[in-house]
Amino acid sequence: MARNFCAWLEYFETAKAVDEHRLQRLPILWFSKITVPGMTTITPPPSRIYLLRHAKSGWAQPGQHDFDRELDNQGFAEAELVADKAADRNYIPDVVISSTALRCRQTAEAVRRAMDEELELTFVDELYNGSLGIYLALLDAQKANRSVMLIGHNPTMEELLEALIGADAMVAAIPGGYPAAGLAVLDYRGLIAGSSAAWVLTDFITA
């Protein structure tokens, strides 16, 4: 059952402590090279894609690297709330691929906590500051999975959504830009007359 935002604000301290323990044990993958294909879209499998921008993070402290910025109180609550809403709608990916940045890893852990403790999480260093081509290549490589969730950063998440569903559809869905903790649910429909986009936006969840 979905919880309201205030309830998650009260909950985040306990969840954050769990995150810090679990994130120490999760695998992080670094690829020596990712081949970026010359493409602007992908074809199934996967046939469903979840695009989740990391939740709101605090400003970097003096001497702290951007990579190490963590979710603030509001961001932690937003991540839990969006993940809970997605689980209520049965939006559960086969695999989650996340940036290695701390704010993304914490967002990914909120997803697993809400959806399935056994959900496979894979952390890929190249998603941090990665280009649109890198994001597309990682999605296109998931041929063994029917659905995949990508957790990453703007502006690349917004560029990726536009590449898959088209600029007009994206602006109609998120006229103010891709929000923190925003979750786009995309399904493959193939090319149809009058449209250059093979993917359709099925749902967009925010906190």
C-alpha positions in Angstrom: 0.0 0.0 0.0 1.4 3.4 -0.9 2.4 5.7 1.9 2.1 9.4 1.9 5.1 11.8 1.7 5.0 12.7 5.4 5.1 9.1 6.4 8.2 8.5 4.3 9.9 11.6 5.8 9.5 9.9 9.3 10.7 6.6 7.9 13.8 7.7 6.0 16.3 7.6 9.0 15.8 3.9 9.6 15.9 3.1 5.8 19.0 5.1 5.4 20.8 3.1 8.0 19.8 -0.1 6.2 21.1 1.3 3.0 24.5 2.2 4.4 24.9 -1.4 5.6 23.7 -3.1 2.4 25.5 -0.8 -0.1 28.8 -1.8 1.3 28.1 -5.4 0.1 26.7 -4.7 -3.3 28.7 -5.4 -6.5 29.9 -2.5 -8.6 30.9 -3.1 -12.2 33.4 -1.2 -14.3 33.5 -1.8 -18.0 36.8 -1.2 -19.8 34.9 -0.4 -22.9 31.3 0.0 -23.9 30.6 -0.1 -27.6 28.2 2.8 -28.5 26.1 1.9 -31.5 25.0 4.5 -34.0 21.3 4.5 -33.1 18.7 6.7 -31.6 16.4 3.9 -30.4 16.5 0.2 -29.5 14.3 -2.9 -30.2 13.1 -5.7 -27.9 14.1 -7.4 -25.8 13.6 -5.7 -23.4 10.0 -4.8 -24.3 9.5 -2.6 -21.3 11.9 0.0 -20.0 11.8 1.9 -16.7 13.7 5.2 -16.5 14.3 6.5 -13.0 16.2 9.6 -12.3 17.8 9.6 -8.9 15.9 11.3 -6.1 16.8 14.7 -4.7 20.3 15.0 -3.2 21.9 17.6 -1.0 24.6 20.0 -2.1 28.2 18.8 -1.9 29.9 19.6 1.3 33.3 21.4 1.3 35.8 18.9 -0.1 33.2 16.4 -1.1 33.1 15.1 -4.6 29.9 15.3 -6.6 30.0 11.5 -7.0 29.6 11.1 -3.2 26.6 13.4 -2.7 23.8 11.5 -0.9 20.1 11.8 -0.9 18.8 14.5 1.5 15.7 14.0 3.7 13.3 15.0 1.0 15.0 12.9 -1.6 15.1 9.8 0.6 11.3 10.1 1.2 10.7 10.7 -2.5 12.6 7.6 -3.6 10.7 5.4 -1.2 7.3 6.9 -2.2 7.9 6.6 -6.0 9.2 3.0 -5.5 6.2 2.2 -3.4 3.8 3.6 -6.0 5.5 1.6 -8.7 5.3 -1.6 -6.7 1.5 -1.0 -6.1 1.1 -0.8 -9.9 3.1 -4.0 -10.4 5.9 -2.2 -12.1 8.7 -4.6 -11.2 11.7 -4.9 -13.6 13.7 -8.1 -14.2 16.9 -6.2 -13.5 17.9 -2.8 -12.2 21.0 -1.1 -13.7 22.2 2.0 -11.7 24.9 4.5 -11.8 27.6 4.0 -9.1 27.1 7.5 -7.8 25.9 7.3 -4.1 22.6 9.1 -4.7 21.7 6.6 -7.5 22.7 3.6 -5.3 20.6 4.9 -2.5 17.7 5.3 -4.9 18.2 1.8 -6.3 18.1 0.4 -2.7 14.8 2.1 -2.1 13.4 0.4 -5.3 14.6 -3.1 -4.1 13.1 -2.5 -0.6 9.7 -1.6 -2.1 9.6 -4.2 -4.8 11.5 -7.3 -4.0 14.4 -8.0 -1.7 15.8 -10.4 -4.3 15.7 -7.9 -7.1 19.0 -7.9 -9.0 20.9 -4.6 -8.8 23.8 -3.9 -11.1 25.9 -0.8 -10.6 27.7 0.5 -13.7 30.3 3.3 -13.4 29.8 4.5 -16.9 26.3 5.8 -16.2 27.9 8.5 -14.1 28.4 11.4 -16.5 27.5 8.9 -19.3 26.4 10.1 -22.7 23.1 9.2 -24.4 24.9 6.6 -26.5 26.2 4.9 -23.3 22.7 4.7 -21.8 21.2 3.4 -25.1 24.0 0.8 -25.4 23.4 -0.5 -21.9 19.6 -0.9 -22.5 20.2 -2.5 -25.9 22.5 -5.1 -24.3 19.7 -6.5 -22.0 18.6 -9.1 -24.5 18.1 -11.7 -21.7 15.5 -9.6 -19.9 11.9 -8.7 -20.7 12.1 -5.5 -18.6 14.9 -3.3 -17.3 15.1 -0.3 -15.0 17.9 2.3 -15.6 18.7 4.6 -12.7 20.8 7.6 -13.8 21.3 11.3 -14.1 20.0 14.3 -15.9 20.4 15.7 -18.5 21.0 12.2 -20.0 17.8 10.7 -18.6 15.8 13.5 -20.4 17.8 13.0 -23.6 17.1 9.2 -23.4 13.4 9.7 -22.9 13.2 12.1 -25.9 15.2 9.6 -28.1 12.8 6.8 -27.3 9.4 8.5 -27.4 10.0 11.7 -29.3 10.3 15.4 -28.3 6.6 16.2 -28.5 5.5 13.3 -26.3 8.2 14.0 -23.8 7.3 17.7 -23.5 3.6 16.8 -23.1 4.5 14.4 -20.3 7.0 16.5 -18.4 6.8 20.1 -19.6 9.0 21.3 -16.7 11.8 18.8 -17.4 12.6 15.5 -15.9 12.0 15.7 -12.1 14.1 14.1 -9.4 12.7 10.7 -8.6 10.6 10.7 -11.8 9.9 7.2 -13.1 9.0 6.8 -16.8 7.4 3.5 -17.9 7.9 2.8 -21.6 6.5 0.0 -23.7 7.6 -1.1 -27.2 4.9 -0.8 -29.9 6.9 -0.7 -33.1 6.8 2.0 -35.7 3.3 3.1 -36.7 2.1 5.4 -39.4 2.6 9.1 -38.6 5.1 8.5 -35.9 8.9 8.1 -35.8 8.9 6.7 -32.2 8.8 3.0 -31.6 8.3 3.4 -27.8 5.3 4.8 -26.0 5.1 6.3 -22.6 2.7 4.2 -20.6 3.0 6.0 -17.2 5.1 8.6 -15.4 5.3 8.5 -11.6 6.4 11.3 -9.4 6.4 11.7 -5.6 
